Amino acid sequence: MKPNQAETFLSARIKLLKRHLLEWKTLLINQRTVRVFAHENIDTLPSLYCNAIKASADLSIRQASRLGGLLMSQQEELGQMKARHQQEDTDLEQIIKISEENSN
């Protein structure tokens, strides 16, 4: 492989890895948000229980539903992201392999 080609492929690989890291960072931030949301809601439940049992139960159900939805969407997003990253890595490796074969 020519030096120029190697630099091009290395640059493409670095860009891909940077994007993957950014997606992981976003996912981790979202997971932290969910944890904070869950923790805040756990802290507020006892005071709500003292004020009104029914209101507390309704709120708990809504919050549990919202939290469940957030967790499910994050799991789905994580699975899709992992599959996409694997496919992108495979595609880049194939492009590099084909380029190496063509240069020989």
N, C-alpha and C positions, 0 to 999 in steps of 0.2 A: 504494500500500500504506500502511496506517495505521502510525503510529509504533509502536504496541503490537505489531502483527503483525510488523513488521520486527525488533523486539527479540526476540520469541519465536522467529522463524526464525534469527536470529543466535545466540541461545542454543542452539538445537538443533544448529546447525552447529558451534559451539564444543565442545559435548559429544561430538559425533561425532568431531571431530578429536582431542580429548583421548584418546578410546578408541583411535583408530587409532594415536596416538603410543605409548600404553601397550603395544599389541600389537607394534609395531615394537621397542620397548625389550625386551620379553620375548624376541622372536625373536633380537635381537642378543646378549642374555645367553646364550641357548641356544647360539648359534653360538660364542661365546667359550668356553663350557664344552667344546664339541667340540674346538676348537683346543687348549685346555689338555690335554685328554685325549689327543689325538694326540701332542702334544709330549712329555708325560710318558712315554708308551709308547715313543716313539722313543728317549728317553734311557735307558730301562731295558733295551732289547733287547741291547746289547753285553754287559752283565754277565750277563744270563741265558744268552747264547750260550756264554760261558765255562763256566758251571756245567753245562748240559745242553742239547745241541743239539736233541734231540727235544722236551723241555719248552718250549724257546724257540720252536720251530716251531709247536707246538700253541697256545701262548699268542699268537703272532703271528697265527695264523689266526683264533682267537677274537676278538682285538682288532680285526683288520681287518673281520671280519664285523659286530661291534658298531658300529664306526665307520661302515661302509657303511650300516648300518641307520639310524643317527642322521642321516647326511647325507641319505639318501633321505627320511626323515620330515620333515626341515627343509625340503627342497625342496618337498615336497608341501604342507606347512603354509604356506610362503611363497606358493605359487601360490593356495591357497585364500584366504589373507588378502588378497592383492591383488584377487582376484575379488570377495570380499565387500565390501571397501572401495569398489571401483568401483560395485557394485550399490547400496550404501548412499548413496553420493554422488548417484547417478542418482535414486534414490527420493526423497531430500530435495529435489533440484532440481525433480522433478515435483510434489511437494507444494507447494513454494513457487510454482511456475508456476500450478497450479490455484487456489491461494489468491488469487494476484494477479488472475486472471481472474474469480473469484467476487466479489472486492471491487470490481471495475470495473463 
